[in-house]
């Protein structure tokens, strides 16, 4: 076996993927489709055949969780291959895949437990060895990703993988406050996390729009604050068990003192203004906040945190602490008097006072407090963990002060960023790069965040996946694994594999488009899909800013903006093709033909879509964008035509095309037309003075 | 409101769907998308808006089943529209949709109960009236189909529908013996049946390959005869309740005396040869049969039928009775001696003797016996029901003898027929058309049959749906509703609606193709899909006959033949286009362009698919068919080219093209290339003497 350094391997395979003959490519693509990429991969020769005789055996230390995981592994292998396999682990030493662990993992999974494993695949058999079941379970997931269809059956290539995570805290936060997310949706997302080796499910459980946990101590919390949409304690215990079986910790978050309107329906006495309160239906930052000056609030929280600390076994307990606008505090003379009397530094000082008291309670109940950026203050004990939504600078600052931190800035899945943009965010860059080794160790990892203003059970998977897998890789793989081209090639494969877990991020799309289309001919529906395939929702916080009517939790999420992918694969691939074409000085007939064929489809699409736009109020919302697509495709075709008649592409022509393109670049009905930039590149290249105009003359 | 006769309406709408301006079409498409088409539809003017204020109320006779059905209706309405709706039925008389029933239905649903309803939709509100909840539930399903997206929101068009089924027995049989089908799959298929107003789930529960019911009397039946894949009695009671809630009877079938190998693992003493027995893994007709001469067999069956009669409350009990090859009886001298001693007419007489005894037992336990064709004999009492797999002649013969019958011949879903071919089969045609009115009344309806040699939980939905909806219409709607073009237009819409029930007949496809493709570029995958979209599996019993290796229950169902649709929509639409083009003497530029564009994609497809064919053993199976597609598309393009150069399309050219087409028409790797016929039409039309060659000259 030749030892290949990971980075070299990635690059070599990548080159192969783009230009090598099919055979070589097929062989190496095997290795390419691991996500997260392991920390070390040595390619071997040959491969292990996977057929109906496949078996898996456990030996070494026996562990119930691992037995279950091994059976699930075999069931998934059977499902993904369509083979009839024995799914019960066998005993003894004769099996296709042996799994060997050395000792127990902790009963309650701990931060920083050893998650390493070694996976060795040879033509005669495969072996996973790991100190404990956490690593072994990761190894099973790697094996599933290694396995692929080959020219003579399913197989896993011979390989030695030695793998260990870069960060110990690799999380996904799901906000179940703003939209209630059913348990089955959480379960399938936890399956997805397991597949990409994430290990923390951060469960955002209360917010202005809903209090989602059954409290036996204070039942008015969920009874009055949830629209009857909450998780019972039995359900929560089940979910925690489900996550634990997959090597995933569950960290609950109860946001306080702000983001807490839903608490106050049942308990207005906790608030800083008298009430009564309604469940909030809008999105944003709101005034209601707990009253830090009221000793009864701490008595209540003591009981409540006590109850929840028993329900959630994890060592960490998230108290939110973000985005208190202070208006209720300003308006309450008693509170202002308290600030003066205690010599607190305004509202910030008051919140710090609150945080110190809450931290004491969390600590009293045996937990370590986690909070968003705002809780950071040197007066708090050093064991708390800061979750940074503000950015790496704030994370580095915390580390310098001796606090542990996790990065979420840059990982907000709801903002509609591309996978590549998330992927480029690294907890150790910027200010963090200059930290001392000891300070660096305080940066525990990161968490992607799925805030739920614009997601519900129907489209949430598509807002998390597949992009979350790129973030998972950032947090697991070595820092120098960062080539976005390789990432996209692998992400695409992983995305389809994730569908076997029941995640709906691929198949929700056709259903939502059919709802928008209503009864339609094949041609009409295809026209809708052609357009939808290359538009994305407006990014960052523009969804709210550009809304024609203020959206609420009662706004249906059935519009085209809810149905389309947050990242258009088709537009990205089109841009790649344009880039290659332009690099070749527009001198490549095959690429010319492909571009022309795509642009022709787009140019003619609006006419085909018109019947639907007339018939369906949901399709009507793409009307302007559909016209734009036609217009920019016409510009693109004109650019290709101009290659034959270079004299035509003069400055006036160029200016005229750019007007069309700039007009199309603006969002309409909250939709962004993604191919505009690539077509602009084409126009610029072709126009007088551009790289292609010169080449042609 | 203008009264429109159904047939006229269907035709008018159909014409509109093909050629009218979008507005008219959109309005009338509303009415078009009912399946089964009601017996009477009067169009009104305007429509009822469906938005977030939608409510539904029950009044008149109260019924728990109807309350549940109404809530499920509202939940489905919310799901299909994406609107946030109140899903609990409200009390009182102010609701968007009122549901009014007059009296109870039977606690155990009976054959021939009134299933009629009237649904009136006006812009101010809608009303369903029905004698009992069965009709009301059908009305709710019709309302769901009426509802559609419109230019200013979701709406149901104003209409008065008076509806009553043509036949009282409208069933779907699922064979859970050959492949075990999990309960959740059965449940979603029962939801599908409800949507298309089928009312009998015929549960084929035992066969040579498996005995699928827990028997507490004879536990060795399921313990030894099922590979641990069986339904517990609790699960069965649940499923019966689930079906009852949807107005669906459950008729169990225990096939005897043949098709019974799985019984004999635990009870070899029932068989006509000593055993021991193994669960059968192959498909076909096998020798094992119960011993009709053994009195202990009847004691056993008395106990067993008694137990199952309690478990299954329906009044009908199916005993199979088909396909006894008699070999075990021939080989057993004791049995032959018995035949002689009792003066029976050979093995047929022996089976009749068995049937009479079994009928007595079934009757003793309060049930009416149902059996396949073979059980028909004038010596049996007239209350038994004959299920005809042999054909309408055999059904008519039974009716003439005074026996009730249900037709299944022509409705075998596993044979891969087109929806149109099933749709053309009518229980009242052929010999049945000449029966007297009294005899005609004995024909109760029909049942589609899903035999499960080549289906499992992954692809079974796609083998049942959407074609089963066409059969459901045949059995519900008036006999003169039989236009296949209208049927296909509606079937396509219904098919997408059925996906909201969790049926996977649309979305399984992409997943299975991705398994076949393995890691692939967009272009490669699209090439696989382009091909897969226009191939169908070999028909009738050719799947077995053409198999390279004898298939068994252990053969993976992961091949392309398992993944593709049984009916290619793309090929059908292509053929429609060719027909229109040829009808226009090939003189239509727009159609010429569309044909040319499709044929070009097909011609170039094989080259794009080659990398996958090289890499994946599952994709390799389409290799020959892929080459054929390229070749026939080349012939089609040559035909279009010849329109410009008519001299080229001489007899020699024609003969040359036909060789290519005929070669491509033969199945390869069990795949049929569907566009061949349409391309042949094009070649014939263009060639010297064809309709287009004349027109051009």
Interface residues (C-beta under 8 A of the other chain):
Chain A: X22 X23 X25 X26 X29 X32 X33 X52 X80 X81 X82 X83 X84 X148 X149 X150 X151 X152 X153 X458 X493 X496 X499 X500 X506 X507 X510 X511 X512 X514 X515 X516 X517 X518 X519 X522 X554 X556 X557 X558 X562 X569 X570 X573 X610 X611 X614 X615 X616 X617 X618 X619 X620
Chain B: X22 X23 X25 X26 X29 X32 X33 X52 X80 X81 X82 X83 X84 X148 X149 X150 X151 X152 X153 X458 X493 X496 X499 X500 X506 X507 X510 X511 X512 X514 X515 X516 X517 X518 X519 X522 X554 X556 X557 X558 X562 X569 X570 X573 X610 X611 X614 X615 X616 X617 X618 X619 X620
